[in-house]
Amino acid sequence: MTGEVRFVCLSEKKGTPKRAVPEATLVEGFGLAGDAHGGDGHRQVSLLAEEDIHAMRQRGLTLEPGAFGENLVVARLAFSQLGIGSQLQVGEALLEVTQVGKACHRPCAIYYQTGDCIMPRAGLFARVLQGGKVRPGQPVTVTRWVTRSQFTCAVVTVSDRASAGTARDLAGPAVVQQVQEHLGAFVAETRVVADEVPAIQEALRDLAGRGLDLVLTVGGTGLGPRDVTPEATTALLERQVPGLAEAMRAASAQHTPQAWLQRGVAGTLGRTLILNLPGSPRAACENLQVVLPLLPHALALLRGETAHPETDAARGIPV
């Protein structure tokens, strides 16, 4: 599927409206050169569909390009179907979608006029994988399509040694493979962090803030003095799901009684389910294998899809 760039918008200072420019440069790992919202985070470029903006204009609004803070206005591309992990070719540049929608820090002027704003539900955010010039009229081609119906996941390995580069992370990749093969999820990101509460919590907040369906932590669930993953996770959870953690411990205990020493927790942050897995590849996969049959229905519940049993049945989810 191919769309077209209609406008390119920049703002030199944060807090000021973006304005349309005839051409700009997408910088790898940053965003648009000269844009105040560029940086090394995952929301380097913001995109809106021209059709969504037109729908707001039909309410009687006079909207200039950049009115919603968008960098790129794109026409004739099915934004409503593009999910996290999709990749877009824009001229020589390559973008990867990292977040769908973003709640505004405070209601904007458009929201006060209409009671609505399209950026929280229709905006796409992306990182720049490859730089290049961008201008109106350029084609925008979907080079990798990840639909929104596909579950998205991140795996965070918690290990002092792996984060310092003195040990190889074996458990994280094993969990990634299991999630891909048995859940069919798109793994949007993998990270390795130290056994430090702030580092763990920063990763969890960031990944849940992007709206990922599932975040799996690997490691730091035992009784060692540096094992703080459960404490870091529990402090952030809005709701606990103790049955998942209990099921993992009980099943793992059939292989080794040491499983009862694992302190991993499970719960939700926003619409993201977070599960703590132990740090050894074998134990992590054994624990995950136990709850995998439950995860499709659990993640659908968090998406608010429970009112459609026919959709659950089509996905193979018990109803």
N, C-alpha and C positions, 0 to 999 in steps of 0.2 A: 504494500500500500504506500502511495506517495502523496504527500501534501505539498504546500508551498509556504515559504516565509512571506508574510505580508508586511510586518513591521519589525524593526530592531530598535530597542529602547534602552536608554542608559540614564542613570542619575549619578552625578559626581559626588553628592553628599547624601548620607542617610537622612531620612525624614523629609526629603524633597521628592516631588513627583518625577517619574521617569519621562523622558522625551524621546521622540522618534529621531533616529539618525540615519543617514543614507548608507552607512557601512560601519562595521565594527569587527574586532578580532576576538575570536574565542581562544582563550589561552588554556593550555592543558593544565589540569589540576587547580585552576583558579576561577574561571568564568569569563565574562566579557571585560576586556582591557578598558580601564577607565570607569568601570561601574563600582559604586561604593559598596555594593553587596557581594562582590567577588571575594573569594577566600579559599582556604584549603578544606573547608567542610564539605558536606555532601549536597548542600543546596547552593550550588555555584551558579546555576542558571534557572530562571523560572519561565514557564511557558503556559500560554492560554490558547484555546481554540478561538478563531475569529467568530465561529458560529455562536459560541457561548456569550461573547461580548455583544454580538448583534442582538441576541435575545434580551439582554439588559437594556440596549438602546430602544427596543420596542416598548419599554416601559416609560419612555419619554425622557430618558437621560441623555445628556450630551457628554459623550465619553471620548476623550482623546486617547491615542495609543499610549500605553504605559499607565493608564489610570488606576489599574489594579496592582501596580508594581511589577508587571510582567516584563521580562527581557525580550521574549520572542512571541509574536502573534503568528499563529500558523493556521492556514485554511485547509479544508478538505482532508483532515486526518482524524481518525476515530479515537480521539483522546479518551472517551469514556471506556474504551476497551483495553487501553494500554496499561500494563501493570509494572510494578517495580522490577527492574532488570531488563526491560525493553531497551533497545539501542536504536538511536536515530542518526542517520548520516545527513549532515547539512553541509553541502559542498565538500571540502576536504576535512571538515571537522566531524568528530564522532562524539555523541552524547549518550549517557546511560541514565535512565530514569531511576532515581533513588528514593523518591517520596511522592505519594499521591495526596494532594490537598495539604493545607496547612492552616490551622486555626490562627486567626488574627490576634495579635497581642491586645488590641483594643478595637472596638467597632470603628470602621472608617466612615467617611462622609457619605459614601454610597450606601452603606448599610443603614445609616440614619434616614436617608431619603426613601429607601425601598423596603427596609426590613430584611434585606438579603445581600449577600456578597458571594461571588462565584469562586473566588480563590480557595476558600477552605474545602470545597468539594470538587472543583473542576481543574484547579491548577496542577501542573506537573512540575517537579523539580528534578534537576539532573546535574551530574558531574561531567566535566569535560575530559574525555579520554584521549582525544586527539584534537589539536588546535587547528585554526584556519579562519579565513575571512568569512563573514556572514553578511548578507544583504537581502533586501526585499526581492522577491522573484526567484530565489534559489529553491530547488526542490528539497523536500524533507522526506527521506525514505526510511521505513522501518526495516532495519537489517537484522534485528533479533526481536521476536514478538513473544512477550510473556503476558498472558491474559490475566485480568484481574480475578478470574475464578480460580487461578492456580494459587495454592498457599505459598507464602513467602517465609523464609526462615533465616536466622543468623546463628552462628556457633561461636561462642566465646570460650577459649581455653584459658584457664586461670592457673598460672604456673610461674614461679619466680625464675626457675632455670630456663624454661622455654622463652620467656619474655626477654631474658638476658642473652639469649643465643647460645647458652652452654649446654642445652639439651634439645633434642628434636621433638617436636609435637607430633605424637603418633595417635593420640586419642581423638583430637579434633578432626583430622581427615577421615578417620574411621566413622565418626558420627555423621559427618557430611555425606559420606557414601550411603550410609544406612537411610538417612532422611530422603535423599534423592531417589533411591531405589524402591523404598517401601512406602513412602508417603507421597512421592511425586512432587515434592515441594521444590521451589526455586530457592537455592541458597544465595541470598543477596550479598552476604558478607561473612567473612571469618576474621576473628581477632585473637590476639594473644596478649593477655595483660598479667601483671604481677599480682601476687597474693596480697593485695592492698584494698581495703574497703573503698576508698575514693576512686581508684582505678576501675574496680568492678562496677560500682554504681554509675560512674560516668558512662561506661559502655552500655549498661542496661537502660539508662534514661534515654540515651541517644537512639538506640535501636528501637525501643518501644515508641519513642517520639516520631519515628518514621512510619509507624503504622504496620510494622511487620507482624505477621500472624503468630510466629513462634520464635522464641529465643532460648537456646540451649546453652547452659554453662557446663564446662567440663573441668572438674578438678576442684580442690579446696573444700571438700565436704567431710573430711575425716576429723580426727581428734588432735591432730598436730597443732602446735602453737601458731602456725601460719595459715591454718585452714579457716578462712573467714567468709567463704562464699555464702553459706546460709545466712549469716548475720547481715552481710551486705544486701542480699536479696530481700530478706524479710522486712528490712527497714523501708523498702520501696513498694512492696506489694500493697495493692488496694484490697484484694480479696485472696485468701489462701484456698488452695485446692488440695487438702491434705491426702485425699484418697489416692492421688497419683503417686505421691512420694511413698505412701505406705505400701502400695502395690509393688513398686519397684524394689523396696527393701525386702518384702516378703518373698518375692520371686527369686531375688539374688541370694537370699539366705538358704535357698535350696541347694545352692552350689557351694556356699561357704558361710559359716556362722559369723564371720567378720562383717558381713553385710549389715548386721544390726548396729554397727558402729557408724555407718554412714548417716550424715545429718542433713542431706539434701532436702530442699523444700520445693514446693510448686505453688504457683499463684498467678494472678493477673495484674498487669499494670496497663491501664487504659484497656484497649482491645487486644493486647498482646499477652500470650501465655508464656510464662517463664518456668523452665524446669532446670533444676540442678542435677547434674550427672556426676558420678565419681570420675577420678582422673586416669585410671588405667584403661587402655583401649578395650580390653575384654569386658570389664565391669560396666563401662559406659554403654557399650553396645547391648549387653545383657539387660541392663536397666531400661534402656530406650525400647528394646524389642517388646517388653512387657506392655508398655502403654501405647505403642504405635496404633493398635486397632481402635483405641479410644480417641486419638487425636483428631481425625477428620470431623467427627461430630462435635468435639469440644471447640475446635476452631470455627466451625460453622455457627455454633451458638454465640461465640464472641462477635462474629460478624453480624449477628442479628438475623440469621437466615432460618430460624426454627419454625417460622410460620408457613414454610413451604415444604411439606413432606415429600412431594414429588421431586423437588430439586435434590433433597437428601438421597432419595432412592436412586436417582440418576447418577449420583456420585459414589454410590455403593455404601452410603452411610446408613446404619440401622435406624429405622423409624418405628 
